[in-house]
Amino acid sequence: MRFQFALTLQAIWTGMCHAAMQHYPAAWGHYDVCKSQVYSDEGLTWDYMACQPEAADMTQFLKVTLDPPNITCGDPPETYCALENPYMCNNECDASTEELSHPPELMFDTEGRNPTTFWQSTTWKKYPKPLLVNITLSWNKTIELTDDIVITFESGRPEQMVLEKSLDYGRTWQPYQFYATDCLDAFTMEPKTVQDLSQHTLLDIICTEDYSRGYVWKNDKTVRFEIKDRFALFAGPRLHNMASLYGQLDTTKNLRDFFTITDLRIRLLRPATGATMVDESSLSRYFYAISDIKVQGRCKCNLHANSCVFDKEKLSCECEHNTTGPDCGRCKRNYQGRAWSAGSYLPIPKGTANICEYKQALAPSSIHKHVSSLTVAPQVALSTAPSVHAANSKRARVCDNELLRCQNGGECVNNRCSCPPSYTGLLCEKPRCESELGGCKGPDSGQASLKPPSLCSLLTLLLLDLLVVVVVFFLLGWLSPLIVKI
């Protein structure tokens, strides 16, 4: 029994040490920092990295348009019936009454309200003329999709539907996916699912029958466009290998464009009927109703920004790397030292910023005089402007009024750091003992090692303590009969 307890302790210790040593891709997978300050022998410089905004719910920034414009129910008021029960016709839609109206804004409000809020179309009263509705979502900005598009229907899911995308603000459209109860009959396409796709066929446009059953069951209200399943073709089932996906996005423009949009369009072509034939005596059963649309994504900033602002009804990247424009798609004025280029995810984990460089229009010998004559000097990173180094002597000004960077108690004297006796370096950032015999860890250095004990070391000590307790109890149990006999 005691031996089994010891084995259990050993197993726990091994598992905890293993967990402590694991590395998770989330640590590098976000590209959320555009630059960081670093110190070198040349002074304070910027280290530039590829960066992108965090993913967010993009439905809070869109404009919705319906075609035809008068397709929303309630004007004039009308009564509609439940699809599964043609005799249950006690529901009313009235645009003039807030409690009975179903405007398109209710597709994007807070979910979980009771009763459920939803947009609803007019009923199919003009049958056999098709009941056609286009719902267009526009951002007036390029968006990169990061998760599944999910449409939740309050009525039965449509029997025929197309999801389309635009990359040019609605001027042209391409299909994303077709949905039907019978793909061959509706679109002359063989039915497929996203599981039928491979890395080589990921960009294929398919028709699926998975999301077109007519009746409203508890788990059968949603229609999806599977973004993450497509990501998984490169990144693995749980998206652990994001390096592979980022590498493909970096080198394959068609793949990158596939997940990029400016607009989405939901084309509703045929409502749920729940049967093979339409009951013409009860056309109030047939309509579209959507309670929620989810679009998760981020502003496309060409890996030159880590934030995106919504101002005056418009999204715009807050550009870094000396770039500008809604998508950071061009170099700032006076920073055309080399042609603009998008950032790169590679090499992981920091990527490549591909910053726009300052355009030096004058000869190097006259740069200092020219810069001094400007009212506002361009903010040039020290690592990208050798002429500025020359203008400020061989060493950068590290403790002027703008960059007070003397460390460890150093004081700024004539734009240079005056360090205390125990520190040295341009910024007083280096312990003087590093240059002494034995280094900072030597017996004569007077400075103890700052490296903390590892988690496994602490767990090992804890395990040894527990084993001592177990041994003591074991010996007491073994010796107690002998003591009684004595």
C-alpha positions in Angstrom: 0.0 0.0 0.0 2.8 2.4 1.0 4.7 1.4 -2.1 1.8 2.2 -4.3 1.5 5.6 -2.6 5.1 6.3 -3.4 4.6 5.4 -7.0 1.6 7.7 -7.2 3.7 10.5 -5.9 6.4 9.8 -8.5 3.8 9.8 -11.3 2.4 13.2 -10.1 5.9 14.7 -9.9 6.7 13.4 -13.4 3.5 14.8 -14.9 3.9 18.2 -13.3 7.5 18.5 -14.4 6.5 17.6 -17.9 3.7 20.2 -18.0 6.1 22.8 -16.6 8.5 22.2 -19.5 5.9 22.2 -22.4 6.0 25.1 -24.8 2.7 26.3 -26.3 2.4 28.0 -29.7 0.1 30.7 -28.3 3.3 32.4 -27.0 4.3 33.3 -30.6 1.2 33.0 -32.6 -0.4 36.4 -32.3 2.1 38.9 -33.8 0.7 41.6 -31.4 3.8 43.7 -31.0 5.1 45.9 -33.8 8.4 47.1 -32.3 10.3 47.0 -29.0 13.2 49.0 -27.7 16.5 47.2 -27.4 20.0 48.3 -26.2 23.2 47.7 -28.1 26.7 49.1 -28.2 25.3 51.8 -30.5 22.7 52.9 -28.0 18.9 52.7 -27.9 17.4 51.2 -31.1 14.1 49.8 -32.3 13.6 46.1 -33.1 10.8 45.9 -35.7 8.5 42.9 -36.0 5.5 41.9 -38.2 2.3 42.6 -36.3 -1.5 42.4 -36.7 -4.6 43.4 -34.7 -6.3 41.0 -32.4 -9.3 39.1 -33.8 -12.7 40.6 -32.8 -16.4 40.4 -33.5 -16.6 42.3 -36.7 -20.4 42.5 -36.8 -20.2 45.6 -34.6 -18.6 47.6 -37.4 -20.6 46.6 -40.4 -23.4 48.2 -42.5 -26.3 45.9 -43.5 -28.3 46.3 -46.7 -31.3 44.2 -47.8 -32.5 43.7 -51.3 -35.3 44.2 -52.1 -35.5 47.0 -49.5 -39.1 46.3 -48.6 -38.5 42.6 -47.9 -38.7 42.9 -44.1 -42.1 41.9 -42.6 -44.5 44.3 -40.8 -45.4 46.9 -43.5 -48.2 46.2 -43.8 -48.7 44.1 -40.7 -49.2 40.4 -41.3 -49.8 37.2 -39.4 -47.5 34.2 -39.9 -47.8 30.5 -39.0 -45.4 28.0 -37.5 -43.7 25.8 -40.2 -44.3 22.6 -38.3 -47.9 23.4 -37.5 -50.0 25.2 -40.2 -52.8 25.8 -37.6 -50.6 27.7 -35.2 -51.0 31.2 -36.7 -50.9 33.4 -33.6 -47.7 35.3 -34.5 -47.8 38.8 -35.8 -45.2 41.1 -37.4 -46.0 44.9 -37.3 -43.2 47.4 -38.1 -45.1 50.2 -36.3 -44.9 48.4 -32.9 -41.5 47.8 -31.3 -42.5 44.6 -29.6 -43.8 43.1 -32.9 -41.2 44.5 -35.3 -38.3 42.5 -36.7 -35.8 44.9 -38.3 -32.4 43.8 -39.8 -30.5 45.2 -36.8 -31.8 42.4 -34.7 -29.5 40.0 -36.5 -26.6 41.6 -34.7 -27.9 42.4 -31.2 -27.0 40.6 -28.0 -27.8 36.9 -28.0 -29.5 35.2 -25.0 -32.4 37.6 -24.7 -35.8 36.2 -23.9 -37.9 36.2 -26.0 -35.4 35.8 -28.8 -35.0 38.8 -31.2 -34.6 38.3 -34.9 -35.0 39.8 -38.4 -37.9 38.3 -40.5 -38.9 38.6 -44.1 -42.3 38.8 -45.6 -44.1 35.5 -46.1 -44.1 33.6 -49.4 -47.5 35.1 -50.4 -46.4 35.6 -54.0 -45.7 31.9 -54.6 -44.8 30.4 -57.1 -42.6 33.5 -57.7 -39.4 32.8 -55.8 -38.9 34.4 -52.4 -35.5 35.9 -53.0 -33.5 38.0 -50.4 -30.0 39.4 -50.6 -28.4 40.4 -47.2 -25.2 42.4 -47.7 -22.7 43.0 -44.9 -20.2 45.8 -45.8 -17.2 47.0 -43.8 -15.7 49.5 -46.2 -12.4 47.9 -45.2 -10.5 44.8 -45.9 -11.1 42.1 -43.3 -9.2 38.9 -42.6 -11.5 36.1 -41.3 -10.2 34.1 -38.3 -13.2 31.9 -37.3 -16.3 30.3 -38.8 -19.0 32.4 -40.2 -22.2 31.3 -38.3 -25.8 32.2 -39.3 -28.5 31.3 -36.8 -32.0 31.0 -38.2 -35.1 31.4 -36.1 -37.2 29.8 -38.7 -36.3 26.7 -40.6 -33.0 26.9 -42.4 -33.3 27.7 -46.1 -33.5 24.9 -48.6 -31.3 26.8 -51.0 -28.8 29.5 -50.2 -25.4 30.9 -51.4 -22.8 32.7 -49.4 -20.7 35.1 -51.5 -17.7 37.4 -50.8 -16.3 40.6 -52.4 -12.8 41.9 -52.3 -13.5 45.2 -54.1 -16.2 46.8 -51.9 -19.1 45.1 -53.6 -18.2 45.8 -57.3 -17.7 42.1 -58.0 -18.7 38.9 -56.2 -17.4 35.4 -55.9 -19.2 32.4 -54.3 -17.9 31.1 -51.0 -20.2 28.1 -50.6 -23.5 26.7 -51.9 -26.1 25.2 -49.5 -29.1 23.1 -50.5 -31.2 20.1 -49.5 -30.4 18.7 -52.9 -27.2 20.1 -54.5 -27.6 18.3 -57.8 -31.1 19.6 -58.3 -30.5 23.2 -57.1 -27.0 23.9 -58.4 -26.0 20.9 -60.5 -23.1 20.2 -58.1 -22.1 17.1 -56.3 -22.7 17.4 -52.6 -19.5 17.7 -50.5 -18.4 18.6 -47.0 -15.3 20.5 -45.8 -13.9 17.1 -44.7 -13.7 16.2 -48.4 -11.2 19.0 -49.0 -7.4 18.7 -48.9 -4.5 21.1 -49.0 -4.6 21.0 -52.8 -8.4 21.6 -53.0 -8.9 24.0 -50.1 -9.9 26.8 -52.5 -12.6 24.7 -54.3 -16.1 26.1 -54.1 -18.4 23.3 -52.8 -22.1 22.7 -52.3 -23.0 21.1 -49.0 -26.3 19.5 -47.8 -25.2 19.5 -44.1 -27.0 22.7 -43.2 -30.3 22.7 -45.1 -32.8 20.5 -43.2 -36.1 22.3 -43.0 -37.6 21.8 -39.6 -36.3 23.7 -36.5 -34.7 21.3 -34.1 -32.7 22.5 -31.1 -29.3 21.9 -32.7 -30.3 22.5 -36.3 -30.7 26.3 -36.6 -27.2 27.2 -37.7 -25.5 27.5 -41.1 -21.8 27.6 -41.1 -18.9 28.5 -43.4 -16.0 26.5 -41.8 -12.9 28.7 -41.6 -11.1 26.8 -38.9 -11.6 23.4 -40.6 -9.8 24.9 -43.6 -7.0 26.3 -41.4 -6.7 22.8 -39.9 -5.6 21.4 -43.3 -2.3 23.2 -42.7 -2.2 23.7 -38.9 -3.5 20.4 -37.7 -6.8 19.4 -36.1 -6.3 21.6 -33.0 -4.4 24.3 -34.9 -1.2 23.5 -33.0 1.0 23.9 -36.0 0.2 27.6 -36.8 3.8 27.9 -38.2 2.7 25.8 -41.2 -0.4 27.9 -41.8 1.5 31.2 -41.5 4.1 29.9 -43.9 1.4 29.1 -46.5 -0.4 32.4 -46.0 2.9 34.2 -46.4 3.8 32.5 -49.7 0.5 31.8 -51.4 -1.5 35.0 -52.3 -4.6 33.1 -53.5 -4.8 31.4 -50.1 -4.4 34.7 -48.3 -7.0 36.3 -50.5 -9.5 33.4 -49.9 -9.8 34.4 -46.2 -9.9 38.2 -47.0 -13.1 40.1 -47.7 -14.5 43.6 -47.8 -18.2 42.5 -48.0 -20.2 39.3 -47.5 -23.6 38.6 -49.2 -26.1 36.0 -48.0 -28.4 35.1 -50.9 -31.6 33.3 -49.7 -33.1 31.5 -52.6 -35.8 29.2 -51.2 -37.2 29.1 -47.7 -37.7 25.9 -45.6 -40.9 24.1 -46.6 -40.5 21.0 -44.4 -41.9 18.8 -47.2 -41.4 17.9 -50.8 -44.3 20.1 -51.9 -45.3 23.6 -51.0 -48.7 23.9 -49.3 -50.3 26.7 -51.3 -53.2 26.9 -48.8 -50.9 28.0 -46.0 -48.2 30.2 -47.5 -47.9 32.1 -44.3 -45.7 29.2 -43.0 -42.9 30.1 -45.4 -40.4 32.9 -44.7 -36.9 33.6 -43.6 -35.9 34.6 -40.0 -32.4 35.1 -38.7 -31.6 35.7 -35.0 -27.8 36.0 -35.2 -24.9 36.4 -37.6 -21.3 35.9 -36.3 -18.3 37.1 -38.3 -15.0 36.9 -36.4 -11.9 38.5 -38.0 -9.4 41.3 -37.9 -8.6 44.4 -39.9 -6.1 43.7 -42.7 -3.1 45.9 -42.0 -0.5 44.1 -44.1 1.3 43.1 -40.9 2.2 46.8 -40.3 -0.2 47.5 -37.3 -1.4 45.9 -34.1 -4.5 48.0 -33.6 -7.5 49.1 -35.7 -9.8 52.1 -34.8 -13.4 52.7 -35.6 -13.9 56.4 -36.2 -16.6 58.3 -38.1 -18.3 55.0 -39.1 -15.1 53.7 -40.6 -12.4 51.2 -39.7 -8.7 52.1 -40.2 -5.4 50.6 -39.2 -3.1 52.5 -36.8 -0.1 52.0 -38.9 3.5 51.4 -37.7 6.7 50.8 -39.6 6.5 54.3 -41.3 3.5 53.2 -43.4 0.1 54.9 -43.9 -3.3 54.3 -45.5 -6.4 52.4 -44.3 -4.6 49.1 -44.8 -1.1 50.5 -44.2 -0.7 49.9 -47.9 1.9 52.6 -48.7 4.9 54.4 -47.3 4.6 57.7 -45.5 5.8 60.8 -47.1 9.6 61.1 -47.0 9.9 57.4 -46.2 10.1 56.0 -49.8 13.8 55.0 -49.3 12.7 51.6 -50.7 9.5 50.3 -52.2 6.6 49.5 -49.9 6.2 45.8 -49.1 3.8 43.9 -46.8 5.2 42.4 -43.6 6.0 38.8 -43.5 5.0 36.1 -40.9 8.5 34.5 -41.5 10.7 33.8 -39.9 8.7 32.7 -36.9 8.2 33.9 -34.2 8.8 37.6 -35.0 8.4 37.7 -38.8 9.8 40.5 -40.9 8.5 44.0 -40.6 9.7 45.3 -44.0 9.6 48.9 -42.7 9.6 51.9 -45.0 13.0 53.7 -44.8 13.7 57.3 -44.7 14.4 58.8 -48.1 17.7 60.6 -48.1 17.4 63.2 -50.8 20.6 65.0 -49.8 24.2 64.0 -49.7 25.3 62.4 -46.4 27.6 65.3 -45.6 24.7 67.7 -45.5 22.1 65.6 -43.7 22.9 67.1 -40.3 22.5 70.7 -41.4 19.3 69.8 -43.2 17.8 67.9 -40.3 18.7 70.7 -37.9 16.8 73.3 -40.0 13.5 71.4 -39.8 10.9 72.5 -37.3 9.8 68.9 -36.8 12.4 66.2 -37.5 11.2 62.8 -38.7 11.2 60.1 -36.1 13.8 57.8 -37.5 14.8 54.6 -35.8 18.5 54.7 -35.0 19.1 51.4 -36.6 17.8 52.6 -40.0 19.6 55.9 -40.4 23.4 55.7 -40.5 23.6 59.4 -41.4 21.9 60.4 -38.1 24.5 58.4 -36.2 27.2 60.4 -38.0 25.4 63.7 -37.2 25.4 62.9 -33.4 29.0 61.5 -33.3 29.9 57.8 -33.3 27.6 57.1 -30.3 23.9 57.8 -30.1 22.6 60.4 -27.7 21.1 58.1 -25.1 20.1 60.5 -22.3 18.8 63.6 -23.9 15.5 65.1 -22.8 13.5 62.7 -25.0 15.3 59.4 -24.0 16.2 59.4 -20.3 17.5 55.9 -20.3 20.4 55.8 -17.8 20.0 52.6 -15.7 20.9 51.4 -12.2 21.2 54.9 -10.7 23.3 56.4 -13.5 23.0 60.1 -14.1 23.0 62.0 -17.4 25.9 64.4 -17.9 26.4 66.1 -21.2 24.3 63.6 -23.0 26.3 60.7 -21.6 25.5 58.4 -18.7 27.7 58.7 -15.6 27.5 55.3 -13.9 27.9 54.3 -10.2 31.0 52.3 -9.3 29.3 48.8 -9.6 28.0 49.4 -13.2 29.3 50.2 -16.6 28.2 50.4 -20.2 26.6 53.0 -22.4 23.4 53.0 -20.3 25.0 51.7 -17.0 23.2 48.5 -17.9 26.2 46.1 -17.3 27.4 45.0 -13.9 31.1 45.9 -13.6 31.8 42.4 -12.2 31.2 40.9 -15.7 34.6 42.1 -16.7 36.3 40.9 -13.5 38.0 37.6 -12.8 35.5 34.9 -12.3 32.6 37.0 -13.6 29.5 37.9 -11.7 29.1 34.3 -10.5 32.7 34.0 -9.3 33.6 33.7 -5.6 35.2 37.1 -5.5 32.5 39.0 -7.4 30.4 39.7 -4.4 27.2 39.2 -6.5 25.1 36.1 -6.2 23.5 34.4 -9.1 20.1 35.8 -9.9 18.8 32.6 -11.6 15.8 31.3 -9.7 15.4 27.6 -9.0 13.4 25.7 -11.6 10.0 24.4 -11.0 11.3 20.8 -11.3 13.9 21.5 -8.7 11.3 22.7 -6.2 9.0 19.7 -7.0 12.0 17.4 -6.5 12.6 18.8 -3.0 8.9 18.5 -2.2 8.9 14.9 -3.4 11.9 14.1 -1.2 10.1 15.6 1.9 7.1 13.4 1.2 9.2 10.3 0.7 10.9 10.9 4.1 7.4 11.0 5.7 6.4 7.8 4.0 9.6 6.0 5.1 9.1 7.2 8.7 5.5 5.8 8.7 6.7 2.6 7.1 9.4 2.1 9.8 7.0 2.9 12.6 4.6 0.3 11.3 7.3 -2.3 11.0 8.9 -1.6 14.4 5.7 -1.2 16.5 5.2 -5.0 16.9 8.8 -5.4 18.2 8.4 -2.5 20.6 5.2 -4.1 22.0 7.0 -7.4 22.5 9.9 -5.8 24.3 
